[in-house]
Amino acid sequence: MPGQRLDKWLWCARLAKTRSGAQRAIEAGKVRVNGARALKTSRSVQAGDVVTANLLGKLCVVRVLASAERRGPASLACSLYDDLTPPAPPAPVREARPGGPRPTKRDRRRIDALRESDF
């Protein structure tokens, strides 16, 4: 497989919304290929390369499987790479209120009725 420009591949693989957005991320140093920072948007990527990118506020680690001549549907984009991104840590579980779940509208009416009857 001949190489493909990194910015074009990120755009075709739908890891970046626009090609110019992919170029800005590469120039800002947010993209690495095989552990080395990509310094130019014209850097070539080939099958087997591991691309690490911090795009759209998310860390993406992918292995390049193929290249594409043009941007296609999402189902085709998924076949261009193998996702190696580690899973996000689970969010801590919090209670809504210390006394239990939030009261429903019906519960609120009953509480208001009890408060009015006290006076």
VOGU-3710 file (C-alpha; in Angstrom, 3 decimals, decimal comma):
1> mpgqrldkwl> 0,000/0,000/0,000  1,461/3,382/-0,920  1,444/6,021/1,788  -1,226/8,663/2,231  -0,946/12,183/3,658  -1,623/12,192/7,392  -4,096/15,087/7,279  -6,072/13,465/4,478  -6,104/10,093/6,244  -7,383/11,629/9,520
11> wcarlaktrs> -10,161/13,324/7,561  -11,068/10,201/5,535  -11,082/8,078/8,699  -13,456/10,636/10,272  -11,147/11,274/13,207  -11,197/14,972/12,262  -14,286/16,874/11,107  -12,435/18,838/8,441  -9,147/18,464/6,645  -8,079/21,923/7,768
21> gaqraieagk> -8,915/20,908/11,350  -6,643/17,887/10,941  -3,896/20,182/9,615  -4,237/22,525/12,609  -4,043/19,592/15,040  -0,903/18,249/13,371  0,766/21,680/13,381  -0,180/22,117/17,072  1,637/18,865/17,902  -1,475/16,918/18,898
31> vrvngaralk> -0,795/13,997/16,535  1,898/11,315/16,832  2,775/8,541/14,409  4,532/5,501/15,894  5,321/7,518/19,013  7,021/10,402/17,196  5,318/13,782/16,883  4,152/14,471/13,344  5,687/17,801/12,349  4,235/18,134/8,861
41> tsrsvqagdv> 0,756/17,554/7,481  2,292/15,887/4,451  3,782/13,068/6,546  2,959/9,724/5,001  1,114/6,998/6,895  0,964/3,362/5,849  -0,743/0,194/6,995  0,599/-0,865/10,386  1,404/2,632/11,639  -0,019/3,593/15,052
51> vtanllgklc> -1,517/7,074/15,145  -2,112/8,754/18,502  -4,152/11,945/18,327  -5,865/14,305/20,706  -8,688/15,465/18,443  -11,998/17,049/19,404  -10,978/16,838/23,061  -10,638/13,058/22,981  -7,593/10,826/22,939  -7,609/8,411/19,991
61> vvrvlasaer> -5,109/5,595/19,496  -5,590/3,751/16,213  -3,653/1,361/13,990  -3,825/2,201/10,295  -5,230/-0,687/8,251  -5,838/0,958/4,863  -6,096/4,253/3,045  -8,966/5,787/1,104  -9,001/7,936/-2,012  -11,968/9,963/-0,793
71> rgpaslacsl> -14,036/10,437/2,336  -16,930/8,023/2,440  -19,602/6,867/4,862  -18,819/6,111/8,497  -19,013/2,356/7,856  -16,155/2,658/5,342  -14,189/4,954/7,676  -14,284/2,334/10,457  -12,607/-0,170/8,143  -9,578/2,133/7,709
81> yddltppapp> -8,318/1,656/11,272  -8,307/-0,598/14,314  -9,230/1,295/17,495  -6,679/0,767/20,285  -7,952/3,559/22,553  -7,970/2,468/26,198  -11,421/2,528/27,811  -12,297/5,578/29,880  -12,372/5,094/33,651  -15,879/4,679/35,045
91> apvrearpgg> -17,489/7,801/36,425  -17,977/7,900/40,201  -21,482/7,093/41,371  -23,203/9,950/43,190  -26,559/10,169/44,875  -28,933/12,831/43,612  -29,752/14,016/47,127  -28,627/12,956/50,584  -32,199/12,007/51,504  -32,804/9,889/48,429
101> prptkrdrrr> -34,016/10,468/44,886  -35,559/13,740/43,797  -39,292/14,008/44,585  -41,729/13,686/41,719  -44,378/16,263/40,900  -46,938/14,177/42,770  -44,669/13,999/45,832  -44,121/17,759/45,690  -47,876/18,398/45,716  -48,295/16,131/48,743
111> idalresdf> -45,470/17,923/50,569  -47,021/21,309/49,764  -50,429/20,090/50,987  -48,877/18,946/54,280  -47,115/22,285/54,735  -50,327/24,234/54,106  -52,288/22,139/56,595  -49,754/22,876/59,374  -50,518/26,596/59,406
//
